[in-house]
């Protein structure tokens, strides 16, 4: 039976069931998110041969990740503002097509500088998608199942990442073709978006239509404690995991002496299985515990990060093949926050500013997270070795976990405030 708080949430949200077309939209957005992370991790999987072909250091190849993220985080707020005003499906479709063409261009360029340019263009294309897609899902599904649904959406992260590692590993010796393979499905998904209808807000009779956001509404985001603490926690997590994921194939090959054509697909399999199980489990756990703990999404996120940290350190000293099991457990706990942390953003913001809230979150977590950590790890690796670089950034896992636990006591009040302001 629903609690009084749950009943009020459902009444204010206007739905107790998904809106028309919700499942089709979720499938499309999930597939796009899948291709998003395929492209990102293909780069990670072929980082070493790219560096060898262009004759650049690990520090330089680390900037390939950073250049993408710079464009992604700078343009996300721009598209977030646009998404509050014009058709989101048009924005998403155009962005997917742009990044797909640029991904193919990554395999066709002849210089390292041109490759940097392609990564910047991919960042712009993905910025048109990243802050917008979760807001469409939030408008289509009621608040009581949003954590589970967003968990399914973000399950594309481990699956897409794993496919990227696998594809990159298969084309390790011919890395250009790994990027070419992403173009056709991306174009198809982008065109599909233009045939989708913008979700209508289904509100109970008698309630006024939602007002347009004003400047003070955007500034108010900085005063929502749950939003701020969640963004800090996600930034710490992104700093650690983003940099480590980028250099993991190099670590397995150079530091552990494994064959990249075998080790990278195995690692991809671990990411897809552990990450998928964790993402879905985390979303379900957040929803299930919500009736007993008002800050459940924070608690689930923080606990997962703190449990993953010691297993990551253990992975660095465990011999293979036992190390694969330790890595599996570490990946599971480090992905446990994916659904809950994004659900927090959706639940503590009003529909009028939700796209901008996701966009601002994307800007911060990448500007101070994985836009910085790959060059940092690369620089440390060039001087003291890659394992040392991993240890240097891994401490941010603890920071993220603690900050998320701190946010738990604010979530209920901030969720209620968002409902009242809708």
C-alpha positions as CSV (number, residue, x, y, z in Angstrom):
1,X,0.0,0.0,0.0
2,X,1.3,3.5,-0.8
3,X,2.3,5.8,2.0
4,X,0.6,9.3,2.3
5,X,3.8,10.8,0.9
6,X,3.7,8.4,-2.1
7,X,0.0,9.2,-2.7
8,X,0.7,12.9,-2.7
9,X,3.6,12.4,-5.1
10,X,1.5,10.5,-7.5
11,X,-1.4,12.9,-7.4
12,X,0.9,15.9,-7.9
13,X,2.9,14.1,-10.7
14,X,-0.4,13.4,-12.4
15,X,0.1,9.8,-13.2
16,X,0.0,6.4,-11.6
17,X,0.9,4.6,-14.8
18,X,3.3,5.4,-17.6
19,X,2.2,7.8,-20.3
20,X,1.3,6.7,-23.8
21,X,4.4,5.8,-25.8
22,X,6.6,5.5,-22.8
23,X,8.0,2.1,-23.6
24,X,8.9,2.9,-27.2
25,X,10.6,6.1,-26.0
26,X,12.5,4.3,-23.3
27,X,13.7,1.6,-25.8
28,X,14.9,4.3,-28.2
29,X,16.7,6.3,-25.6
30,X,18.3,3.2,-24.1
31,X,19.6,2.2,-27.5
32,X,21.0,5.7,-28.1
33,X,22.7,5.6,-24.6
34,X,24.1,2.2,-25.5
35,X,25.8,3.7,-28.7
36,X,26.9,6.7,-26.6
37,X,29.0,4.5,-24.4
38,X,30.1,2.1,-27.2
39,X,31.8,5.1,-28.8
40,X,33.4,6.3,-25.5
41,X,35.0,3.0,-24.6
42,X,36.1,2.1,-28.1
43,X,38.5,5.0,-27.6
44,X,39.7,3.5,-24.3
45,X,40.2,0.1,-25.9
46,X,42.3,1.4,-28.8
47,X,44.1,4.2,-26.9
48,X,47.5,2.3,-27.0
49,X,47.6,1.7,-30.7
50,X,46.4,5.3,-31.4
51,X,49.3,6.6,-29.3
52,X,51.7,4.2,-31.1
53,X,50.5,5.3,-34.6
54,X,50.7,9.0,-33.9
55,X,53.8,8.7,-31.7
56,X,52.4,10.5,-28.6
57,X,52.6,9.8,-24.9
58,X,50.0,8.5,-22.5
59,X,49.6,12.1,-21.3
60,X,48.7,13.1,-24.8
61,X,46.2,10.3,-25.4
62,X,44.6,11.2,-22.1
63,X,43.7,14.5,-23.7
64,X,41.6,12.7,-26.2
65,X,39.1,11.9,-23.4
66,X,39.4,15.4,-22.0
67,X,38.8,17.1,-25.3
68,X,35.5,15.2,-25.7
69,X,34.5,16.0,-22.2
70,X,35.3,19.7,-22.5
71,X,32.9,20.1,-25.4
72,X,30.4,17.8,-23.7
73,X,30.3,19.8,-20.5
74,X,30.4,23.3,-22.1
75,X,27.6,22.6,-24.5
76,X,25.4,20.6,-22.2
77,X,24.0,23.7,-20.4
78,X,23.3,25.3,-23.8
79,X,21.2,22.3,-25.0
80,X,19.7,22.0,-21.5
81,X,18.2,25.5,-21.8
82,X,17.0,24.8,-25.4
83,X,15.3,21.6,-24.2
84,X,13.2,23.7,-21.8
85,X,11.9,25.6,-24.8
86,X,11.8,23.5,-28.0
87,X,11.2,19.9,-29.0
88,X,13.6,17.7,-27.2
89,X,13.3,14.9,-29.7
90,X,14.6,17.2,-32.5
91,X,17.6,18.2,-30.3
92,X,18.3,14.5,-29.5
93,X,18.0,13.3,-33.1
94,X,20.3,16.0,-34.4
95,X,22.9,15.4,-31.7
96,X,23.0,11.6,-32.3
97,X,23.6,12.1,-36.1
98,X,26.3,14.7,-35.5
99,X,28.2,12.5,-33.0
100,X,27.8,9.4,-35.2
101,X,29.4,11.1,-38.2
102,X,32.2,12.5,-36.0
103,X,32.8,9.1,-34.6
104,X,33.3,7.7,-38.1
105,X,35.5,10.7,-38.7
106,X,37.7,9.7,-35.8
107,X,38.8,6.7,-37.8
108,X,39.4,8.6,-41.0
109,X,41.6,11.5,-39.9
110,X,45.3,11.6,-40.7
111,X,46.7,13.6,-37.8
112,X,46.4,13.6,-34.0
113,X,45.3,17.2,-34.0
114,X,42.4,16.3,-36.3
115,X,41.5,13.4,-34.0
116,X,41.2,15.9,-31.2
117,X,38.9,17.9,-33.4
118,X,36.7,14.9,-34.0
119,X,36.5,14.2,-30.3
120,X,35.4,17.8,-29.7
121,X,32.6,17.4,-32.3
122,X,31.5,14.2,-30.7
123,X,31.2,16.0,-27.3
124,X,29.0,18.6,-28.9
125,X,26.7,16.0,-30.4
126,X,26.4,14.1,-27.1
127,X,25.7,17.3,-25.2
128,X,22.5,17.5,-27.2
129,X,21.5,14.1,-25.8
130,X,22.9,13.7,-22.3
131,X,20.9,16.3,-20.3
132,X,17.7,15.9,-22.4
133,X,17.0,12.1,-22.4
134,X,16.4,11.7,-18.7
135,X,13.9,14.5,-18.7
136,X,11.8,12.8,-21.4
137,X,11.8,9.6,-19.2
138,X,10.9,11.6,-16.1
139,X,7.9,13.1,-18.0
140,X,6.7,9.7,-19.2
141,X,6.9,7.7,-15.9
142,X,5.5,8.5,-12.5
143,X,7.8,9.2,-9.6
144,X,7.1,5.9,-7.7
145,X,8.8,3.9,-10.5
146,X,11.3,6.4,-11.8
147,X,14.3,4.9,-10.0
148,X,13.7,1.5,-11.6
149,X,13.0,3.0,-15.1
150,X,16.1,5.2,-15.0
151,X,18.1,2.3,-13.8
152,X,17.1,0.4,-17.0
153,X,18.0,3.5,-19.0
154,X,21.4,3.8,-17.4
155,X,22.0,0.0,-17.7
156,X,23.1,1.0,-21.2
157,X,26.3,2.4,-19.6
158,X,27.9,-0.9,-18.6
159,X,26.5,-2.7,-21.7
160,X,27.6,0.0,-24.1
161,X,31.0,0.3,-22.4
162,X,31.5,-3.5,-22.6
163,X,30.6,-3.5,-26.2
164,X,33.1,-0.7,-26.8
165,X,35.8,-2.6,-25.1
166,X,35.0,-5.8,-27.1
167,X,34.8,-4.0,-30.5
168,X,38.0,-2.1,-29.7
169,X,39.7,-5.3,-28.7
170,X,38.6,-7.1,-31.9
171,X,39.9,-4.2,-34.0
172,X,42.9,-3.5,-31.9
173,X,45.3,-3.9,-34.8
174,X,43.1,-1.9,-37.2
175,X,41.6,0.6,-34.8
176,X,40.1,2.9,-37.5
177,X,37.5,0.3,-38.4
178,X,36.2,0.2,-34.8
179,X,35.0,3.8,-35.2
180,X,33.6,3.2,-38.7
181,X,31.3,0.5,-37.2
182,X,29.5,3.0,-35.0
183,X,28.2,5.2,-37.8
184,X,25.2,3.2,-39.4
185,X,23.4,2.4,-36.1
186,X,23.9,5.9,-34.9
187,X,22.3,7.4,-38.0
188,X,19.3,5.1,-37.8
189,X,18.7,6.0,-34.2
190,X,19.1,9.7,-34.9
191,X,16.5,9.6,-37.7
192,X,14.1,7.6,-35.6
193,X,14.0,10.5,-33.1
194,X,12.4,12.8,-35.6
195,X,9.3,10.5,-35.7
196,X,8.8,10.7,-31.9
197,X,6.2,13.0,-30.2
198,X,7.1,15.3,-27.4
199,X,5.6,13.9,-24.1
200,X,2.5,15.7,-22.8
201,X,2.3,16.4,-19.1
202,X,-0.7,14.4,-17.8
203,X,-2.0,16.4,-14.9
204,X,-5.2,16.0,-12.9
205,X,-8.2,18.2,-13.7
206,X,-8.2,21.5,-11.9
207,X,-4.5,21.8,-11.6
208,X,-2.9,24.8,-13.4
209,X,-0.5,24.2,-16.3
210,X,3.2,24.3,-15.3
211,X,4.7,27.8,-15.6
212,X,7.8,28.6,-17.6
213,X,11.0,28.7,-15.7
214,X,12.6,32.1,-14.8
215,X,16.1,33.0,-13.9
216,X,15.5,32.6,-10.2
217,X,14.3,29.0,-10.8
218,X,17.7,28.2,-12.3
219,X,19.6,29.9,-9.5
220,X,17.5,28.0,-7.0
221,X,19.2,24.8,-8.1
222,X,22.3,25.9,-6.2
223,X,20.2,26.1,-3.0
224,X,18.8,22.6,-3.2
225,X,21.0,20.7,-0.8
226,X,20.2,17.2,-2.2
227,X,21.1,18.5,-5.7
228,X,24.4,20.1,-4.6
229,X,25.6,17.1,-2.5
230,X,24.5,14.6,-5.2
231,X,26.5,16.6,-7.8
232,X,29.6,16.7,-5.5
233,X,29.3,12.9,-4.9
234,X,28.9,12.2,-8.7
235,X,31.9,14.5,-9.4
236,X,34.2,12.5,-7.1
237,X,32.9,9.2,-8.5
238,X,33.4,10.4,-12.1
239,X,36.9,11.7,-11.3
240,X,38.0,8.3,-10.1
241,X,36.1,5.9,-12.3
242,X,36.3,7.9,-15.5
243,X,40.1,8.1,-15.5
244,X,40.6,4.5,-14.4
245,X,38.2,3.2,-17.1
246,X,40.1,5.1,-19.8
247,X,43.4,3.5,-18.9
248,X,42.2,0.0,-17.9
249,X,43.0,-1.7,-21.2
250,X,46.6,-0.2,-21.1
251,X,46.9,-1.3,-17.5
252,X,45.9,-4.9,-18.3
253,X,48.4,-5.0,-21.3
254,X,51.3,-3.0,-20.0
255,X,51.2,-3.5,-16.2
256,X,49.8,-7.0,-16.1
257,X,51.3,-8.4,-19.3
258,X,48.0,-9.7,-20.8
259,X,47.2,-10.0,-24.5
260,X,44.9,-7.1,-25.3
261,X,42.9,-9.0,-27.9
262,X,41.9,-11.5,-25.1
263,X,42.0,-9.3,-22.0
264,X,40.0,-6.4,-23.3
265,X,37.0,-8.5,-24.3
266,X,37.1,-10.3,-21.0
267,X,37.2,-7.0,-19.2
268,X,34.3,-5.9,-21.4
269,X,32.3,-9.0,-20.4
270,X,32.9,-8.2,-16.7
271,X,31.7,-4.6,-17.2
272,X,28.6,-5.7,-18.9
273,X,27.6,-8.4,-16.5
274,X,28.6,-6.7,-13.2
275,X,27.6,-3.3,-14.4
276,X,24.2,-4.4,-15.7
277,X,23.4,-6.3,-12.5
278,X,24.5,-3.4,-10.3
279,X,22.7,-0.7,-12.2
280,X,19.4,-2.6,-12.2
281,X,19.9,-3.7,-8.6
282,X,20.7,-0.2,-7.4
283,X,17.6,1.2,-9.0
284,X,15.4,-1.4,-7.5
285,X,17.0,-1.1,-4.1
286,X,16.5,2.7,-4.1
287,X,12.8,2.3,-4.9
288,X,12.2,-0.5,-2.5
289,X,14.0,1.2,0.4
290,X,12.3,4.5,-0.2
291,X,9.2,3.5,1.9
292,X,11.5,2.9,4.9
293,X,14.3,5.4,4.4
294,X,13.4,8.8,2.8
295,X,17.1,9.2,1.7
296,X,17.3,5.7,0.2
297,X,18.8,6.9,-3.1
298,X,21.7,8.6,-1.3
299,X,22.2,5.6,1.0
300,X,22.4,3.1,-1.9
301,X,24.8,5.3,-3.8
302,X,27.1,6.0,-0.9
303,X,27.2,2.4,0.4
304,X,28.0,1.0,-3.1
305,X,30.9,3.4,-3.6
306,X,32.4,2.7,-0.1
307,X,32.1,-1.0,-0.7
308,X,33.7,-0.8,-4.1
309,X,36.8,1.1,-3.0
310,X,38.6,-1.8,-1.0
311,X,37.9,-4.2,-3.8
312,X,39.5,-1.9,-6.4
313,X,42.6,-1.7,-4.3
314,X,42.6,-5.5,-3.8
315,X,42.4,-5.8,-7.6
316,X,45.7,-4.0,-8.0
317,X,47.6,-6.7,-6.0
318,X,45.6,-9.9,-6.8
319,X,47.2,-12.2,-9.4
320,X,45.3,-13.5,-12.4
321,X,43.1,-15.3,-13.0
322,X,41.7,-14.6,-9.4
323,X,41.9,-11.0,-10.2
324,X,39.0,-11.2,-12.6
325,X,36.7,-12.1,-9.8
326,X,37.9,-9.3,-7.6
327,X,37.5,-6.9,-10.5
328,X,33.9,-8.2,-11.0
329,X,33.0,-7.4,-7.4
330,X,34.6,-3.9,-7.6
331,X,32.8,-3.0,-10.8
332,X,29.5,-4.2,-9.3
333,X,29.7,-1.9,-6.3
334,X,31.0,1.0,-8.3
335,X,28.1,0.9,-10.7
336,X,25.5,0.5,-7.9
337,X,24.9,4.3,-7.7
338,X,24.0,4.9,-11.4
339,X,20.2,4.7,-11.2
340,X,19.7,6.2,-7.7
341,X,22.0,9.2,-8.2
342,X,20.3,10.3,-11.4
343,X,16.9,9.7,-9.9
344,X,17.8,12.2,-7.2
345,X,18.2,14.9,-9.8
346,X,14.8,14.0,-11.4
347,X,13.0,14.0,-8.1
348,X,14.3,17.2,-6.5
349,X,13.8,19.5,-9.6
350,X,10.7,20.7,-11.3
351,X,9.9,19.8,-14.9
352,X,10.5,23.5,-15.9
353,X,14.2,23.3,-15.0
354,X,14.9,19.6,-15.1
355,X,16.8,19.6,-18.4
356,X,18.9,22.4,-17.2
357,X,19.5,20.7,-13.8
358,X,20.8,17.6,-15.6
359,X,22.9,19.8,-17.9
360,X,24.5,21.7,-15.0
361,X,25.2,18.4,-13.3
362,X,26.9,17.1,-16.4
363,X,29.0,20.2,-16.7
364,X,30.2,20.0,-13.1
365,X,30.9,16.3,-12.8
366,X,32.9,16.3,-16.0
367,X,34.7,19.7,-15.5
368,X,36.0,18.6,-12.1
369,X,35.8,14.9,-12.8
370,X,36.9,12.8,-15.7
371,X,37.9,15.8,-17.8
372,X,40.8,16.1,-15.4
373,X,41.6,12.6,-14.3
374,X,42.8,10.9,-17.5
375,X,45.7,13.4,-18.1
376,X,46.5,13.2,-14.3
377,X,46.7,9.4,-14.5
378,X,48.7,9.6,-17.7
379,X,51.2,12.1,-16.2
380,X,51.6,9.9,-13.1
381,X,52.0,6.8,-15.3
382,X,54.6,8.4,-17.5
383,X,56.7,9.1,-14.3
384,X,55.9,6.4,-11.8
385,X,53.7,3.8,-13.5
386,X,50.1,3.2,-14.2
387,X,49.3,1.4,-10.9
388,X,50.5,4.4,-9.0
389,X,48.2,6.6,-11.1
390,X,45.2,4.4,-10.2
391,X,46.0,4.6,-6.5
392,X,46.3,8.4,-6.7
393,X,42.8,8.9,-8.0
394,X,41.0,6.1,-6.3
395,X,40.7,8.0,-3.0
396,X,38.0,10.0,-4.6
397,X,35.8,7.0,-4.3
398,X,35.7,7.4,-0.6
399,X,35.0,11.1,-0.9
400,X,32.0,10.4,-3.2
401,X,30.7,7.7,-0.8
402,X,30.8,10.0,2.3
403,X,29.2,12.9,0.5
404,X,26.4,10.8,-0.7
405,X,25.7,9.5,2.8
406,X,25.6,13.1,4.0
407,X,22.9,14.0,1.5
408,X,20.4,11.3,2.7
409,X,18.8,13.5,5.4
410,X,17.9,16.3,2.9
411,X,16.2,14.2,0.2
412,X,12.7,14.0,1.6
413,X,12.4,17.8,2.2
414,X,13.9,18.6,-1.2
415,X,11.6,16.2,-3.0
416,X,8.5,17.7,-1.3
417,X,9.7,21.2,-2.2
418,X,10.0,20.3,-5.9
419,X,6.5,18.9,-5.8
420,X,5.1,22.1,-4.2
421,X,6.8,24.3,-6.8
422,X,5.6,22.3,-9.8
